[in-house]
Amino acid sequence: MYSLAVSETIDQDERERLILEHLPQVRLIARRIHERLPENISLDDLVSTGVVGLISAIDKFDPTQNVKLRTYAEYKIRGAILDSLRGLDWAPRQKRHRSKQIEKAISAAEQRLKRAPAEDEVAAQLEIPLEEYHEWLVEIRGLNIASLECAGGEQGQDLLNYIPDTTDNLPSTLLERSELERLLAESIDEIPEMERTVLSLYYKEELTLREIAQVVHLHESRISQLKSQAILRLRGKLAVQWPTQHGLVTA
């Protein structure tokens, strides 16, 4: 699918054509978010909300900003869906507490062992059986939406706000962007190989959990566990190496 530079004024036919052209993008983003949510959340509702975000992107798109419509639309679609989810009480306090417990346990075990801890070592740090730890990872999967962007603090702050867009070429912001990318790359290199594979297939190749399970010949629930664990590892590392009080210029 290609993206067009939309002119400042487009007629109704062109607007409708662009909406139809980018609908598969809405469905893909909605489906990937939906698979991490409880079953009571409707996929159709997410798609409908995503379409609203797409329309907003098309109406507000400014080609002079040197950003592709597809890129801007993805931001607006994802943002619209996440905003709608924030208004729902779909993440019980207990699950958020468990997520923080796991994140702290991974960090504590890593500091003690001087390496990335294995799953049984994380479970031991939590003082729970490995099977129960696996259940925790499945339970909290819905909390990991956008969690790579958020680290530090109870509510978290959006790390992507610290990366300047392509129109901002200040040396300080370019340096900060390069440093954040370096830290993230180093952190990914330090996690177990299977977790790296899952993250790569999910975020880079844009496969669903079910598709990843077929590729690596593991059960879908196991892929969900590995993905949740990998994200919590990275969150813990970034929270230490890139604190939110870092003096950065936002985009």
Summary of the structure (lengths in Angstrom):
residues: 251
radius of gyration: 19.5
end to end distance: 27.4
largest distance: 62.4
contacts: 716
relative contact order: 0.11
helix: 68%
strand: 2%
